[in-house]
Amino acid sequence: MSNQEDARWPRCAAVLCAAGNSRRMGGLRPKQFDLLDGERTPTGIALRALLALPVQTVIIAHPPGGQEDLDEAIAGIVTPAKVVRVPGGETRQQSILNALESTPRDTETVFIHDAARPFANPELYRALMRVLLDDRGLAGVIPALAVVDTIKRRGGDNVKETVDRGDLVAVQTPQLFPYGMILELHRRAAAEGLDTTDDSQLVEHYLPGERVALVEGSQWNFKLTRPADRVIAKALLKGQQVAHWTRTQG
């Protein structure tokens, strides 16, 4: 996206959710603060992806009592955006709401991203914004990949049926929304005790007539979930398979 296209961006913020406890990953500290190559952490890599984008504020949700870990994870990263640190909640959704409540009220659009997906590159953010700018009637834009595995529904320990994967996609973050709308939906969900697995699900639930567009996600934009994912991430940082910005920025 050119500088001229950057100038079209509405006032924008980004939420980085780095508040998980990483039960499935294990380790001495949460996965989002773990060093992958001796100096870079998932949260730091995710923050660096925003440096070249016209984002005014970055709000990072960290585990309660975990601001020191966050500060270490992003130490030395100088960003033109204002970085705000907020304690997360017991669930991802509560953490996102805390971050949205700390977002400047003059924000027009907001990216919501999981720090456990460190390889979301700047072009993915730009692709999301490009779609929203071309159709301002959208309630959101999210990245997704077609499902390539055969999907089966289980019944206990047995196969129940095979699910048609033709219309199925695997959804990623970052996801982009009008700020005021997604803040209100998160507030409603908190008041009603509704817990969802991603932010666009709130649009589906509360605004079923609204449209959320899909853009092509990235195979590199996987979520660090299990120990093997850390091995893959370390290999990517050492190799030549990822985009130039992930290899060269320290």
C-alpha positions as CSV (number, residue, x, y, z in Angstrom):
1,M,0.0,0.0,0.0
2,S,1.4,3.4,-1.0
3,N,1.7,6.5,1.2
4,Q,-1.3,7.8,-0.6
5,E,-3.3,4.8,0.4
6,D,-2.0,5.1,4.0
7,A,-3.5,8.6,4.1
8,R,-6.9,7.1,3.5
9,W,-6.8,5.1,6.7
10,P,-9.4,6.2,9.3
11,R,-8.1,6.9,12.8
12,C,-6.9,3.4,13.8
13,A,-5.8,1.4,16.9
14,A,-4.6,-2.1,17.4
15,V,-5.3,-4.5,20.3
16,L,-2.7,-7.2,21.0
17,C,-4.0,-9.9,23.3
18,A,-1.1,-11.2,25.2
19,A,-3.0,-12.3,28.3
20,G,-3.2,-16.1,27.9
21,N,-1.7,-18.5,30.5
22,S,-0.4,-21.0,27.9
23,R,-1.6,-24.2,29.7
24,R,-1.1,-26.3,26.5
25,M,2.3,-24.9,25.7
26,G,3.9,-25.4,29.1
27,G,7.2,-23.6,29.9
28,L,8.3,-21.2,32.7
29,R,6.5,-18.2,31.3
30,P,3.5,-17.6,29.0
31,K,4.3,-18.5,25.4
32,Q,3.7,-14.9,24.2
33,F,6.7,-13.8,26.3
34,D,9.0,-16.7,25.5
35,L,12.3,-16.0,23.6
36,L,12.2,-17.7,20.2
37,D,15.7,-17.0,19.0
38,G,17.6,-15.6,22.0
39,E,16.1,-12.1,21.7
40,R,12.7,-12.0,19.9
41,T,9.4,-12.9,21.6
42,P,6.1,-13.5,19.9
43,T,4.6,-10.3,21.4
44,G,7.6,-8.3,20.3
45,I,7.4,-9.7,16.7
46,A,3.7,-9.0,16.6
47,L,4.3,-5.4,17.8
48,R,7.0,-4.8,15.2
49,A,4.5,-5.7,12.4
50,L,2.6,-2.5,13.3
51,L,5.6,-0.1,13.2
52,A,5.2,0.7,9.5
53,L,1.4,1.1,9.7
54,P,-0.6,4.2,10.3
55,V,-1.8,3.0,13.7
56,Q,-2.1,5.7,16.4
57,T,-2.4,3.5,19.5
58,V,-1.5,-0.1,20.4
59,I,-3.2,-1.6,23.4
60,I,-1.6,-4.7,24.8
61,A,-3.5,-6.9,27.3
62,H,-1.2,-8.8,29.6
63,P,-1.8,-11.4,32.3
64,P,-2.7,-9.9,35.6
65,G,0.5,-9.2,37.4
66,G,2.4,-9.8,34.2
67,Q,3.4,-6.3,33.1
68,E,7.0,-6.9,33.9
69,D,7.1,-9.9,31.6
70,L,5.4,-7.8,28.9
71,D,7.9,-5.0,29.4
72,E,10.8,-7.4,28.9
73,A,9.2,-8.9,25.8
74,I,8.9,-5.6,24.0
75,A,12.0,-3.9,25.4
76,G,13.9,-1.9,22.9
77,I,11.1,-1.6,20.4
78,V,10.5,2.0,19.5
79,T,7.1,2.7,17.9
80,P,5.5,5.9,16.7
81,A,2.2,4.7,18.1
82,K,1.3,5.1,21.7
83,V,1.6,1.8,23.5
84,V,-0.9,1.2,26.4
85,R,-0.6,-1.7,28.7
86,V,-3.7,-3.1,30.4
87,P,-4.3,-6.2,32.6
88,G,-6.3,-8.9,31.0
89,G,-9.2,-10.9,32.4
90,E,-10.0,-14.6,33.1
91,T,-10.9,-15.2,29.4
92,R,-9.7,-13.9,26.1
93,Q,-12.9,-12.0,25.6
94,Q,-12.6,-10.3,29.0
95,S,-9.1,-9.3,28.0
96,I,-10.2,-7.9,24.7
97,L,-12.9,-5.8,26.4
98,N,-10.4,-4.4,28.9
99,A,-8.2,-3.4,26.0
100,L,-11.1,-1.9,24.0
101,E,-12.2,0.1,27.1
102,S,-8.7,1.6,27.2
103,T,-8.7,2.6,23.5
104,P,-9.0,6.3,22.7
105,R,-12.7,7.1,22.1
106,D,-11.9,9.0,18.9
107,T,-10.7,5.7,17.3
108,E,-12.6,4.8,14.2
109,T,-11.3,1.4,13.4
110,V,-9.5,-1.3,15.5
111,F,-7.5,-4.4,14.7
112,I,-7.8,-7.2,17.2
113,H,-4.9,-9.6,17.1
114,D,-3.5,-12.5,19.2
115,A,0.1,-12.1,20.2
116,A,0.4,-15.9,19.9
117,R,0.2,-15.4,16.1
118,P,3.6,-13.6,15.7
119,F,3.9,-14.0,11.9
120,A,1.0,-11.8,10.8
121,N,2.9,-9.5,8.5
122,P,2.1,-5.8,7.7
123,E,0.6,-6.7,4.3
124,L,-2.1,-8.8,6.0
125,Y,-3.2,-5.7,8.0
126,R,-3.2,-3.6,4.9
127,A,-5.3,-6.2,3.0
128,L,-7.9,-6.1,5.7
129,M,-8.0,-2.3,5.7
130,R,-8.1,-2.2,1.9
131,V,-11.3,-4.2,1.9
132,L,-12.9,-2.1,4.6
133,L,-12.1,1.1,2.8
134,D,-13.6,-0.2,-0.4
135,D,-16.9,-1.1,1.3
136,R,-17.6,1.0,4.4
137,G,-20.9,-0.9,4.9
138,L,-19.0,-3.9,6.3
139,A,-19.2,-4.8,10.0
140,G,-15.7,-6.3,9.9
141,V,-13.0,-8.0,7.8
142,I,-11.2,-11.1,8.9
143,P,-8.5,-13.4,7.4
144,A,-9.2,-17.1,6.8
145,L,-7.8,-20.1,5.0
146,A,-9.7,-22.9,3.3
147,V,-9.9,-26.1,5.3
148,V,-7.7,-28.7,3.6
149,D,-8.0,-31.6,6.0
150,T,-11.0,-34.0,6.1
151,I,-13.2,-33.0,8.9
152,K,-15.2,-35.5,11.0
153,R,-17.6,-35.0,13.8
154,R,-17.0,-37.3,16.7
155,G,-19.3,-39.1,19.0
156,G,-17.3,-39.9,22.1
157,D,-14.3,-41.9,21.0
158,N,-15.9,-42.9,17.7
159,V,-16.4,-41.2,14.3
160,K,-20.0,-40.0,14.0
161,E,-19.9,-38.5,10.5
162,T,-17.7,-36.7,7.9
163,V,-18.4,-33.0,7.5
164,D,-18.5,-31.3,4.1
165,R,-15.6,-29.0,4.1
166,G,-16.5,-27.1,0.9
167,D,-17.8,-24.0,2.7
168,L,-15.5,-24.3,5.8
169,V,-12.6,-21.9,6.5
170,A,-10.2,-21.6,9.4
171,V,-10.3,-18.1,10.8
172,Q,-7.2,-16.2,11.9
173,T,-6.4,-12.8,13.5
174,P,-5.9,-9.9,13.1
175,Q,-9.5,-9.0,12.6
176,L,-10.7,-5.5,11.7
177,F,-13.8,-3.7,13.0
178,P,-15.4,-0.3,13.4
179,Y,-14.3,0.6,16.9
180,G,-17.6,1.8,18.4
181,M,-19.5,-1.2,17.1
182,I,-17.1,-3.9,18.4
183,L,-16.8,-2.2,21.8
184,E,-20.6,-2.2,22.2
185,L,-20.8,-5.8,21.2
186,H,-18.1,-6.8,23.7
187,R,-20.0,-4.9,26.4
188,R,-23.2,-6.7,25.6
189,A,-21.5,-10.0,25.6
190,A,-19.9,-9.3,29.0
191,A,-23.3,-8.2,30.4
192,E,-25.0,-11.4,29.2
193,G,-22.3,-13.8,30.0
194,L,-21.7,-14.7,26.3
195,D,-18.3,-16.2,25.6
196,T,-17.1,-16.6,22.0
197,T,-13.9,-18.0,20.4
198,D,-13.3,-15.0,18.1
199,D,-14.5,-11.4,17.8
200,S,-16.3,-11.7,14.5
201,Q,-18.6,-14.3,16.2
202,L,-20.1,-11.4,18.2
203,V,-21.2,-9.8,14.9
204,E,-22.8,-13.1,13.9
205,H,-24.7,-13.3,17.2
206,Y,-25.8,-9.8,17.7
207,L,-25.9,-8.4,14.2
208,P,-26.9,-11.3,12.0
209,G,-27.9,-9.1,9.1
210,E,-24.5,-7.4,8.9
211,R,-21.7,-8.5,6.7
212,V,-18.2,-9.6,7.7
213,A,-15.8,-10.0,4.7
214,L,-13.1,-12.6,4.3
215,V,-9.6,-12.1,2.9
216,E,-7.0,-14.7,2.3
217,G,-5.1,-15.5,5.4
218,S,-1.5,-16.7,5.6
219,Q,0.0,-20.2,6.2
220,W,2.7,-18.5,8.3
221,N,0.1,-16.8,10.5
222,F,-0.3,-19.9,12.7
223,K,-1.1,-19.8,16.4
224,L,1.5,-20.9,18.9
225,T,-0.5,-23.5,20.9
226,R,1.6,-26.6,21.5
227,P,5.3,-27.2,22.1
228,A,5.8,-28.3,18.5
229,D,4.6,-24.9,17.3
230,R,7.6,-23.3,19.2
231,V,10.0,-25.5,17.2
232,I,8.4,-24.4,13.9
233,A,8.5,-20.7,14.9
234,K,12.2,-20.9,15.8
235,A,12.9,-22.6,12.5
236,L,11.0,-19.9,10.6
237,L,13.0,-17.2,12.2
238,K,16.2,-18.9,11.3
239,G,15.2,-19.7,7.7
240,Q,14.2,-17.9,4.5
241,Q,10.6,-19.0,4.3
242,V,9.0,-15.9,6.0
243,A,8.7,-12.4,4.7
244,H,11.7,-10.0,4.8
245,W,10.4,-8.0,7.7
246,T,10.4,-11.0,10.1
247,R,13.9,-11.9,9.2
248,T,15.6,-8.5,9.4
249,Q,14.1,-6.6,12.3
250,G,15.7,-7.4,15.6
